């Protein structure tokens, strides 16, 4: 039985690799990546290939009832010590009463994996408590934007490659928080890296993902932070002429998050100390804190409040509120002018 208060993707995989199996895994949440990774590991590694035909079953929640799942789970393995039952689309089960009864005394020779995507079960309900009592209840949450660079660095490191902070941020800003898509793009980078040099650089990102190393959301933020008016306007003009490279919907959240954090930075007791500021803002490194130290030098607190209000105004206009016909390019220019002047 797992300690469900501290259960993580890494702890689950660590136990699986050590062949410490729980009788039940209820995998739920809005991020399908981790649910799929855990399920695939169980499907590919618990049973040897020659035993899977008779002892590994995949069911779909939209096609079966909870009672049918329990019937399969209670059956004994054939010429094997274990049986694996994987239920995909578990969120489509209409009634879980039979599962609740099964959880009170699960079959010891069965590993039951419930894949519940795009939502969760109520942790206060009986089913959640029963799963936690006998097995693993895991919630796969969407990563926050600030967590993406760390995920990128860790994923590439696990594949024997390194990446600089700038490239991390460019990829995070351009690809976003869909981890399946993000991993697909990272795998493209890995294939393109020469064996003698396993470093991901902005140039390789530009060549393989199609994000300009000079004209991207990261460079726009850098220009804004440093009040580089010429460069900021260059990038906005490039975005206006190349919508696929960047648009108002890609950089508005990035700028909003930056100035929101910058406002918090002013209240840091040791805002002149990069390490203390990084901890205060829950940043991944001191390197990331330097942008906020620069921002505090270049923007007064009152101006930051005005900028946040302006970003909200532009966001509303970009969605058609009080704005019948102003194009996105003009809205981008209006915002950047307001921030830098």
C-alpha positions in Angstrom: 0.0 0.0 0.0 1.4 3.4 -1.0 1.6 6.5 1.2 -1.0 8.4 -0.9 -0.2 11.7 0.9 3.2 11.8 -0.8 2.6 9.8 -3.9 4.1 11.2 -7.1 4.8 10.0 -10.6 8.4 9.4 -9.7 7.6 7.4 -6.5 5.1 5.2 -8.4 7.6 4.4 -11.2 10.3 3.8 -8.6 8.1 1.2 -6.9 7.1 -0.4 -10.2 10.8 -0.8 -11.2 11.4 -2.4 -7.9 8.4 -4.7 -8.6 6.6 -3.4 -5.6 3.1 -3.6 -7.0 -0.2 -2.3 -5.5 -3.4 -4.2 -6.1 -5.1 -1.1 -7.4 -3.9 2.0 -9.2 -6.5 4.8 -9.7 -4.8 7.3 -12.0 -6.8 10.5 -12.5 -6.4 14.1 -13.5 -6.3 16.7 -16.3 -2.7 15.8 -17.5 -2.9 12.6 -19.5 0.9 12.4 -20.0 1.6 10.9 -16.6 -1.4 8.6 -16.6 -0.3 7.2 -19.9 3.3 6.8 -18.8 2.4 4.8 -15.7 -0.2 2.7 -17.6 2.3 1.9 -20.4 5.0 0.9 -17.9 2.7 -1.5 -16.2 1.4 -2.9 -19.5 5.0 -3.4 -20.8 6.8 -4.6 -17.7 4.7 -6.4 -15.1 4.2 -9.5 -17.2 6.6 -11.1 -19.6 5.4 -11.0 -23.2 4.5 -14.7 -23.4 2.0 -14.3 -20.4 0.2 -11.2 -21.6 -2.3 -12.9 -24.0 -4.0 -14.8 -21.2 -3.3 -12.5 -18.2 -3.5 -8.9 -19.4 -6.8 -7.4 -20.3 -7.7 -3.9 -21.5 -11.3 -2.6 -21.0 -13.0 0.7 -21.7 -15.2 2.4 -19.2 -17.7 3.4 -21.9 -18.2 -0.3 -22.9 -18.3 -2.1 -19.6 -19.9 -1.8 -16.2 -18.2 -1.7 -12.9 -19.5 -5.2 -12.2 -17.9 -6.6 -15.4 -14.6 -5.0 -14.4 -14.8 -6.7 -11.0 -15.6 -10.1 -12.6 -12.4 -9.8 -14.7 -10.4 -8.6 -11.8 -11.5 -11.4 -9.5 -10.6 -14.1 -12.0 -7.3 -16.0 -11.4 -4.2 -15.7 -13.7 -3.4 -18.6 -16.0 0.1 -20.1 -15.6 1.3 -16.9 -14.0 1.5 -15.3 -10.6 -0.1 -12.0 -11.7 -3.0 -10.7 -13.8 -3.1 -7.1 -15.1 -6.5 -5.4 -15.8 -6.3 -1.9 -17.4 -9.5 0.1 -17.6 -9.2 3.1 -19.9 -11.8 5.9 -20.0 -12.7 5.1 -16.4 -14.4 8.5 -16.2 -17.2 7.1 -18.3 -18.3 4.5 -15.7 -21.8 5.3 -14.6 -21.9 3.4 -11.3 -19.0 2.5 -9.1 -20.8 0.6 -6.4 -19.3 -2.8 -7.5 -15.8 -1.3 -7.5 -16.3 0.1 -4.0 -17.2 -3.4 -2.9 -14.2 -4.9 -4.7 -11.8 -2.4 -3.1 -12.7 -3.7 0.4 -10.9 -6.9 -0.5 -9.1 -6.7 -3.9 -7.8 -9.9 -5.5 -4.1 -10.3 -4.4 -3.0 -11.7 -7.8 -4.6 -8.9 -9.8 -3.2 -5.4 -10.6 -6.1 -3.3 -11.5 -5.3 0.0 -13.2 -8.1 2.6 -13.6 -7.3 5.5 -16.0 -9.6 8.4 -15.3 -8.7 11.4 -17.6 -10.0 14.9 -17.8 -11.2 15.1 -14.2 -10.9 13.5 -10.8 -13.1 11.5 -8.4 -14.1 13.4 -5.2 -11.5 12.5 -2.6 -14.2 12.9 0.1 -16.2 10.0 -1.4 -16.1 6.4 -0.4 -14.3 5.1 -3.6 -11.4 7.5 -3.1 -11.0 6.4 0.6 -11.1 2.8 -0.3 -8.5 3.1 -3.1 -6.2 5.0 -0.7 -6.6 2.3 1.9 -5.5 -0.6 -0.4 -3.6 0.9 -3.3 -2.5 4.0 -5.1 -4.6 7.1 -5.8 -2.7 9.5 -8.0 -3.8 12.8 -9.4 -2.0 13.9 -12.6 -2.0 17.7 -12.6 -1.3 20.1 -15.4 2.1 21.7 -14.9 2.2 25.5 -14.3 4.0 27.6 -16.8 6.9 28.2 -14.4 7.4 24.5 -14.0 7.8 23.8 -17.7 11.5 24.8 -18.0 12.4 22.4 -15.2 10.4 19.6 -16.8 12.2 20.3 -20.1 15.7 20.2 -18.5 14.9 17.0 -16.5 13.5 15.2 -19.5 16.5 16.0 -21.7 18.9 15.2 -18.9 17.3 11.8 -18.6 18.0 11.2 -22.3 21.7 12.3 -22.0 21.3 15.8 -23.3 21.7 19.3 -21.8 19.9 22.6 -22.5 20.6 26.2 -21.6 18.0 28.3 -19.7 17.2 30.5 -22.7 16.4 27.5 -24.8 14.3 26.0 -22.0 12.2 29.2 -21.9 11.8 29.5 -25.7 10.5 26.0 -25.9 8.2 26.4 -22.9 6.7 29.7 -24.3 6.3 28.4 -27.9 5.0 24.8 -27.2 3.0 25.3 -24.0 1.9 22.9 -21.2 0.5 20.1 -23.3 3.1 17.5 -22.1 2.5 15.0 -24.9 3.1 17.6 -27.5 6.1 19.0 -25.6 7.7 15.6 -25.3 7.2 15.1 -29.0 9.0 18.3 -29.8 11.8 17.4 -27.3 12.2 14.0 -29.0 12.6 15.8 -32.3 15.4 17.8 -30.8 17.1 14.7 -29.4 17.1 13.0 -32.8 18.7 16.1 -34.4 21.5 16.3 -31.9 24.9 15.0 -33.0 26.4 12.2 -30.9 29.5 14.3 -30.2 27.6 17.3 -28.8 24.4 16.6 -26.9 23.6 20.3 -26.1 20.3 21.9 -27.1 20.9 25.5 -28.1 18.6 28.3 -29.4 19.8 27.7 -33.0 18.8 24.0 -32.8 15.4 25.0 -31.3 15.0 27.4 -34.3 15.9 24.7 -36.8 13.9 21.8 -35.4 10.8 23.5 -33.7 10.6 26.5 -36.0 10.9 29.1 -33.3 13.2 32.0 -34.2 16.1 32.3 -31.8 15.9 36.1 -32.2 12.2 36.8 -32.5 10.2 34.8 -29.9 8.2 35.4 -26.7 11.3 34.9 -24.5 13.2 37.6 -26.4 10.2 39.9 -26.3 10.0 39.6 -22.5 13.7 40.2 -22.3 13.4 43.4 -24.4 10.5 44.6 -22.2 12.3 43.8 -18.9 15.4 45.7 -20.1 13.3 48.5 -21.7 14.9 47.9 -25.1 12.3 49.8 -27.1 13.8 49.1 -30.6 14.1 45.4 -30.1 10.7 45.1 -28.5 9.1 46.9 -31.5 11.1 44.7 -33.9 9.7 41.5 -32.4 6.1 42.8 -32.3 6.4 43.8 -35.9 7.8 40.3 -36.7 4.9 38.7 -34.9 2.4 40.8 -36.8 3.9 39.7 -40.1 4.4 36.1 -39.0 1.4 35.1 -36.9 2.6 31.5 -36.6 5.8 32.7 -34.9 3.9 34.5 -32.1 0.7 36.3 -31.5 -1.1 38.3 -28.8 -2.4 35.1 -27.2 1.0 33.6 -26.7 2.7 36.6 -25.1 -0.1 38.2 -23.1 -0.1 35.4 -20.4 3.7 35.5 -20.3 3.8 39.3 -19.7 1.0 39.1 -17.2 2.8 36.5 -15.2 6.0 38.4 -15.3 4.5 41.7 -14.0 2.3 39.9 -11.5 5.4 38.3 -10.0 7.3 41.6 -10.3 4.6 43.2 -8.0 5.2 40.4 -5.5 8.9 40.9 -5.8 8.7 44.4 -4.3 7.5 42.9 -1.0 10.5 40.5 -0.7 12.5 41.4 2.5 15.8 40.8 0.7 14.9 41.8 -2.8 18.5 42.6 -3.6 19.6 39.0 -2.9 19.0 36.8 -6.0 18.8 33.6 -3.9 16.3 35.1 -1.4 14.2 36.6 -4.3 14.2 33.3 -6.2 12.9 31.6 -3.0 10.3 34.3 -2.4 8.9 34.0 -6.0 9.2 30.2 -6.0 11.5 30.3 -9.0 13.6 27.4 -10.2 17.0 29.2 -9.9 18.8 32.4 -9.1 19.3 33.0 -12.8 15.5 33.4 -13.2 15.5 36.0 -10.3 17.8 38.4 -12.2 15.0 39.5 -14.6 12.9 40.6 -11.6 15.8 42.5 -10.1 16.2 44.3 -13.4 12.4 44.9 -13.6 12.4 46.5 -10.1 15.1 48.9 -11.3 13.3 49.8 -14.5 9.6 49.9 -13.4 8.1 51.6 -10.3 5.4 49.8 -8.3 2.7 52.2 -9.5 3.6 51.6 -13.1 3.5 47.8 -12.6 -0.1 48.1 -11.3 -1.0 50.2 -14.4 0.7 47.7 -16.7 -1.3 44.8 -15.2 -4.5 46.7 -15.7 -3.5 47.5 -19.3 -2.7 43.9 -20.0 -6.2 42.9 -18.8 -7.7 45.7 -21.0 -5.8 44.5 -24.1 -6.7 40.9 -23.3 -10.4 41.8 -23.3 -10.1 43.8 -26.5 -8.3 40.9 -28.2 -11.4 38.8 -27.5 -13.7 41.4 -29.0 -14.9 43.2 -25.9 -15.4 46.9 -26.6 -13.3 46.4 -29.7 -15.2 45.9 -33.0 -12.3 46.0 -35.4 -8.8 46.9 -34.0 -6.5 44.2 -35.4 -4.2 42.1 -33.1 -1.0 43.7 -34.4 -2.3 47.2 -33.4 -3.2 45.9 -29.9 0.2 44.4 -29.5 1.9 47.7 -30.4 -0.4 49.6 -28.1 0.5 47.4 -25.2 4.2 47.5 -25.8 4.2 51.3 -26.2 2.3 51.7 -22.9 4.7 49.4 -21.0 7.9 51.0 -22.3 6.8 54.7 -22.0 
